[in-house]
């Protein structure tokens, strides 16, 4: 098996960046989900609320991270001021310390999304961690849902698409599932059995599947919902367990380093 793709999502629920090489930091892949859109009460806003968040595209310049969107002029995300104060924001049931990125970018996002929102960045001093009730180590977190890195298997997507085609329904791209690491060369759904893997010399703990939600119905390339039922309806027929409808595996890195497209993936332990 090998890594076939590497992705990050600097702003939670916004567009993807593709990488051939990316470094691991304490909270996951570099800059992955370090920023988040929140409402005036500090609660996260996602594609579940506004599907065209998928078209808010982060990109890097020499000065740092900027964003673009259809009909909008590009705008740079300002650096955090040295004397900035944190505010409390909510990502699901967790309360985190974050820095507000200012009125200008808040106005830009509010104008494009059609609702009053702010952009915040997680504070390096924040203490959010992975769940304590699973079978994985406790690790520091950014604004990702539950775990720092999500792995997906090309062959599992192919099996899902075979089932969709058998019903004469449209197939879906891997982008619907917003993974960080995509692997090729495995068999379908074999990732369910992995409890420890090695990617390019770095060991990861595995073993907790990812329960999927209605965001998988959003076509990431258009920011629209072509079918309000799929692919969840088909996944439900064969991938539903007590925790939800599963696609992908959450993983936690044991050490820091770089991941590269083409890295070998080895299963070290299974259930």
Secondary structure, 3 states (H helix, E strand, C coil): CEEEEEEECCECCCCCEEECEEEEECCEECCCCCEEEEECCCEECCCCCCHHHHHCEEEEECCEEEEECCCCCCEECCCCCCCCCEEEEEECCEEEEEEECCHHHHHHHHHHHCCCEEEEEECCCCCCECCCCCCCCCCECCCCCCCCEEEEEHHHHHHHHHHHHHCCCCCCCHHHHCCCEEEECCCCCHHHHEEEEEECCEEEEEEEEEECCHHHHCECCCCECCCCCCCHHHHHHHHEECCEEEEEEEEEECCCEEEECCCEEEEEEEC
